[in-house]
Structure formats: structure tokens, C-alpha cells
Amino acid sequence: MKKIRLAFPVLVLSLLAAGAGPASADTLRKLADSGRIAMGVRDSGAPLSYALGAGRYTGYHVELCERVIAGLREAQRLPALAIDYQPVTSSNRIPLVRNGTVDLECGTTTNNAARQKEVAFALTTYVTEVRLAVAAKSGIASIAQLQGRTVVVTSGSSAVKTARLHRKAAGVEFQEVYGKDTGDSFLLLQTGRADAWVDDDNILAGNIASARTPGDFRIAGETFAVEPIAIMLRRDDPAFKAAVDAQLRRLMADGELAKLYDKWFVQPIPPRNAALNLPMSAALRQAIAAPNDNPSEAYQAR
């Protein structure tokens, strides 16, 4: 009995440690065996990934991933491969990819060197600028005007750290508050509990366009950082990454990705049929012409 009592805690700890680690990296086999693929989506990441209600999700990255999966069905001979839409947040998206709950995270995630130690990224499919959203009547036009004010950032985002490192933030003291997701962050700005919201320009523009009165808000101030956004997947699974990247290269080469960009960033989008009017940046055009999975540090070094 003594041997059993001593060995049991060790066995339990071993099992817990195994369960806490990354999922086995053989995603193509998992898809073939299960007939299903889990797509990570966001509730309020317009225009990249957002909810329409009744369990429906849409957006640039959602539709892009759906086309990637359609290509995988054919390339991997998995015609019955079904999609499970799995909502994620800024805080849990990486753990859910690591533990196998999500196969493709099709949201608003920046590819950076720190995250590359935990997960992998497909080819860059969007390049964003970190900026401020403010009330149109606030008079705020720069981070230098945030002295003594309240700034909201979404939990799990590095946006405030990015803003603080900007040269114009030197000596500026402001209070930070946190939204549990991007929708909550915008709500804090809308209700006056925050004077500014720091985030990716596409997220700011998407939430403003979906507001009851979009004209009450605007994107202001300098660009704090330029960051590549990409589909996230598990590390140490080169076969799956190669399969996903092959589909993205095809969509880039045949012009489909550019058409999707125009649909979601230039044309009116649901639910309010408002247009973001964000033309494709030179950085994204370059990433399409020369596909890569470079982290954000490569962009800041330019």
C-alpha cells in the first residue's frame, strides 16, 4: 500500500503536466480522423472576425479561412471536412491553439517573436497600424494630449505597451483600464469611461463603423507601430503549416485575396452596411507580392 500511495501523486502530476502541454502536432491526421476542423473566431473583431448573432461569424479572416479550408478539402481529399466555429478572446486564443481546441485561429492576432515561441503563424494576410480611437468632439489628436486621461486597452493586447514606447509618449502619464474584449473596450470609450482606445486600426475602424452613430468617433493621432496579422496555428507541425500556406499562396496569386480585402475594407459590410474605406497599404501589397511570415519586429526594423 505504501508504494501505491507514493506512486499515485507522481502519476497524477505526470498526467496533469501532459494535459497542460501543447497538443500533439499532427493536425492533418486529426482532421482526417475526426472529419472536423476547429476555427477560432472573434465576437467583436470587425472587419477581420466578428459575430452576426445566432452562432454566425463573418469577416475578412473568417472568409479567408473558409476558402483555405475549402482548398484543404480538395488537396487533402477530405470532402466531408466540417467547420466548428470556436469563439476565442485575446486572453485565451494562444492556449486554445496550443492545447488543440482550435486548429486555425482566424482572428486579429499579431505575429511577433514572443508569440512565435508558443505558436506558429501562416503567411501574413493583413498589416495593421496601432493608433488611437477617440470621441470626435474630444479634441485629442496625439498621445501627448493623454496626460492625466484614461486609456482603454483590450486584455491580452500589447497595444498600450506599444504606445508607451512611442517617442511622443515620453513623460505622458495616463491611467489604463482594460476591456475584456474589443467590444467591451469600445463600450468604455462610448460611455465616456475612457478618453481614448489604443488598438489596431482595423479593429478601431470596424467598431466605429458598427456604432449607432459612427460620426461620433474617429481614429486619431500618430501611428505607434506597424504589425503583421496572420492566421495562427500550432507549432512544430510543418506539414499543416505548409498545407495552409499553399492555399494562401494560391489565393494571393490568383487575386482572390485582393478581392476579399476590397470586400471587407473598402465596400460596405454588415451589419450596418457601413464602409471602413481603408485602402490596402503598401506593406500589405508587398506581403502579397512576396509572401512571408515575418514577425512584427521585422517591420519595426524598416
N, C-alpha and C positions, 0 to 999 in steps of 0.2 A: 504493500500500500504506500509505503514511503516513496518508492520510485515513481509511482503514478502521480502522487501529489507534487513531486518536484518537477516531473516532466510536463505536466499539464499546463502550467503557466507559460512555459517555454513554447509549447506547441501553439497556445492561443496567441502569444505575442508574434510568433512567426507568421501565423495566418493573417493577423491584423496588418502586419508590415507588408505582406504580399498584396493584400487588398488595397492598401493605401498607395501603392506604386502605380506607374504608368501601365496602361493596358497593353496586352500583347500586340506587337506591331505587325499584323498580317491582315490588313483591312480588306484586301481583295478577297481573301479566303472567307473572312467574316461575312462579307456581302453575299458571296456565292452560297454560303451555308444557310444564312438567315433569309435571304431574298429581300432584305430591307437595308436602307441607309438612313442614318440619323443626321438631319441638317439642323445646325444651330442657327436660330433666328432671334431677332430682337423685337421687342414690343414697340419701341419708340426710337428707332434709328433711321428715320426717313432722311434721304430717299434711298439709302442703301438696303435697309431691312426694317420692316415695321408691320404692325398688326392692323388688319382691317376689321377685326371682330369675327366672332363665330369660328374661331380657330383658323382663320385665313391669314396668310402672311404674303407680303409682296415687297418689291423694291429692286433696285439695280443688282445688288449682290444675290438676292433671292432668285431672281430670274436667271442671272448668270449661272448660279449653281444648278438650277434646274436644267439648263442647257448642257452643262458639264455632265450631269448625271444621265441625261438622255444619250450623250456620246458614250458614256461608260457602259450603258446597257448594250449598245451595239458592239463596242470594242471588246468588252469582256464576255459577250454572249450571255447577258443576264436580262432577257427581255421583260421579265416579270419584276424587276427590281423596283420596290416601292419606297416612297419617301415618308419618313416620320419627321414632322416639324417639331423641334425641341427648343422652346424659349430659353434664352440664356441672358445673363446680365454681365456688366463689366467685371463684377467680382467673381462670378463662378465660371465664366467661359473657358478659362485655361484649365481648371481642374476637371471640368466635364469632358474636355478633349483628351486630357491625359488619362482619365480612368475609363475611356471607351464609351461613355454615354453619348457623345457627339462624334460623328465621323468627319463631317465638314462643318466648320463654323463660318457661316456666311453672313457676317455682321459688319462691324465697324472697327475691326481690330488693327492697330498699328503694328507693323513688323519692325521690331527693334532687337538689338543684340541681346538684351536681358531676356526677352521672351524666347529668343531662339535657343536658349539653354533648356527650355521646358517643352517647347512645341516646334513644329515646322510650319512654314508658310509656302503657299503656292506663289506663282508669278504675281507681281504687282498688278492690280486691276483698278486702283484708284490712288491718286495722290492728293492729299488734303493740306490745308493750311490751318494752323491753330490761331484763332482770333477771338474777339470779344463779341458777345451779343448784349445789347443794352436797350432800354426803352428809348424810343425815338425822341422823346422830349427831355431826356436826361442831360444832354449836352456833353456826355462823355465821348471823347474821340481818341483817347490814348490811355494806356495803362498808367501813365504818370498822373492821371486825374482820378485814380482809385484810392488815393491817400485817405485813410480813415473810413473807407466804404466797405461794403460786404460783397464778396465774390463767391459765387457758387461753382462747384466742380462736381462732376459725377463720380461717385465712389468707384474705385478701381481705375480711374483715369489719371494720367500723369500730366494733365493739361496745366494745372496751377504751377507745378514744378517747372514746366517748360516756360511758362510766363515769367516766373520769378528769375529765371536765368537770363531773360532778355535784358539787354543793356539799359533800356528805358525804365526797367523796374527797380533800378538801384535806389535804395533809400525809401521806396514806397512801401508803406505798411497798410495792409488791408486784412480784414477778417475773412476767414474761409468758412463756408458752410458746405454741406455735402448733400446731394440728391442721390436717392437710392438707384435711380436710373435716369436716362436723359429726359424722359417725360417729367419726372419729379424736379429735375434741375430747372427746366423751363417754367414749371409751375411756380417755383420760388422766385424767378425773375418776373413772371406775370403778376404775381400778387405783391410785389414790392418788398419781399423779404430778402432779396438780393439786388444789388445795383448793377451787377454785370455777371455774365456767364461765360466762362472760358472753355472752349471746346473746338472740335474740328469744324471747319466752315460748312461742310456739307450737312452735319448734324444740326448746326445752328440754323442754316437756311431751311432745312426740312421741317423743323419745328415751327419756325416763323411762318412758313407757307401754309401750315396746317392750323394756325391760330385762327380764332374767330375774327380778329381784326389784325391781319398781318402788318398793316401800316403802322401799328403802334410800336413795332420793334425794328431794329436794324443791326446789321453787322458793322462793327466799327474798329478803328484802331489799326495798329501795325500787325504784321504777320510775325508771330512768335517762333514758328517752326514750320518746316515743310516735311510731311511724313507720308510714307507709302502705306496704303491699306491693302490687305490681302486676305484671301481665304486661309483659314487656319486648319491644320491637321496634325496628327500625331507625329512625334519624332521617330527616327530610326525605322521608317517604313518607306525606303526609297522607291519601291515598286508602286505604291499607291500615289506618292507624290508625282512620280514620272507619268502615271496614267492621267492624273488631274491636270498636270502642266501641259500634257499633249493636247488635251481638249481645249485648254485656254489658248494655246498657240494657234490652234485651228480657228477659233473664234476671232482672234486678233487678225490673223492673216486674211480671212475672208470678209472682214469688215463688219461682222456681226456685233462685236464688242462696241465699236464706234456707234453703231445704230442704237444699241441698248443705252449707251451713255446719253445720246441725244434724247431718247425717250424719257429718261429719268431726271436729267439735269437741266434740260432746256425746254421741253414740252410740258404742258400742264399734267399734273399727276393727282391720283386720288389721295384722300377722299374729297378734297375741296376743289379739285381741278385747278390748282394754283401752280404756276411755273416758278422754278427756282432761278432760272436764267443764269446758270453757272456754266459758261462755255468750257470746253476741255482745255486744261492747262498745257503749257509747253512740256512740263515734266511728265505728264501722263502720255502725251503724244510720243515722247522719247521712249517711255517704258513699253509702249505698244510696238514701236519700231524696232527696239532691241530688248525683247523680253528678259526680265531678270527678277530675282527675289532678294535684292539688296535691302538691308535694314535701313532704318531712318538715319543712322549715324553716317551712312554714305552720302545722304542728301545734305546733311548739315555741313559736310566737309567741302561741298562745292563752293 
